[in-house]
Amino acid sequence: DVHGALSVSKIHGVDAALLAAQDLVRLLGSKGVSTSEPAERLVRDLLALSILGGTVELQKLIVWDELRKRSAAR
């Protein structure tokens, strides 16, 4: 039960953080993509987290498996 909820949280959490970081880079304009700026590093780190923390596709498979188990148990 916990694995599905964690996967959903991870998908939404990383996605929301990445969208916010990308908006920050857009607000900063050309300065936002400079490698000396924290905003650029933040986007890069969040992209890495989405890959290293388990790809979105893998997280969706975990959620699907949990939903399938629940429906089979009923």
C-alpha positions in Angstrom: 0.0 0.0 0.0 2.8 2.4 0.9 4.7 1.9 -2.3 1.9 3.2 -4.5 1.4 6.3 -2.4 5.1 7.0 -2.3 5.4 6.6 -6.0 2.5 9.0 -6.6 4.1 11.5 -4.2 7.5 11.2 -5.9 6.0 11.7 -9.3 4.0 14.8 -8.3 6.7 16.2 -6.0 9.6 16.1 -8.5 7.3 17.2 -11.3 6.1 20.3 -9.3 9.6 21.2 -8.2 10.9 20.9 -11.8 8.1 23.1 -13.2 8.8 25.7 -10.5 12.6 25.6 -11.2 12.0 26.0 -14.9 9.7 29.0 -14.3 12.5 30.5 -12.2 15.0 30.1 -15.0 12.5 31.7 -17.4 12.0 34.6 -15.1 15.7 35.2 -14.9 16.1 35.1 -18.6 19.6 34.6 -20.0 21.0 34.9 -16.5 18.9 31.8 -15.5 20.8 29.5 -17.9 24.2 30.6 -16.8 26.1 27.8 -15.1 27.2 30.1 -12.4 23.5 30.7 -11.3 21.8 28.4 -8.7 18.7 28.3 -10.8 20.4 26.4 -13.6 21.9 23.9 -11.1 18.6 23.4 -9.5 16.9 22.4 -12.8 19.9 20.1 -13.6 19.7 18.5 -10.2 15.9 18.0 -10.4 16.2 16.4 -13.8 18.8 14.0 -12.4 16.6 13.2 -9.4 13.7 12.3 -11.7 16.0 9.8 -13.4 18.0 8.5 -10.5 15.1 8.5 -8.1 13.3 6.1 -10.4 12.0 7.2 -13.8 8.4 8.4 -14.0 7.6 5.3 -16.1 8.8 3.0 -13.4 6.9 4.9 -10.7 3.7 4.6 -12.8 4.3 0.8 -13.1 4.5 0.6 -9.3 1.3 2.6 -9.0 -0.4 0.4 -11.6 0.7 -2.8 -9.8 -0.6 -1.5 -6.4 -4.0 -0.7 -8.0 -4.1 -4.1 -9.7 -3.4 -5.8 -6.3 -6.1 -3.8 -4.6 -8.7 -4.6 -7.2 -7.8 -8.3 -7.2 -8.1 -8.4 -3.4 -11.7 -7.2 -3.5 
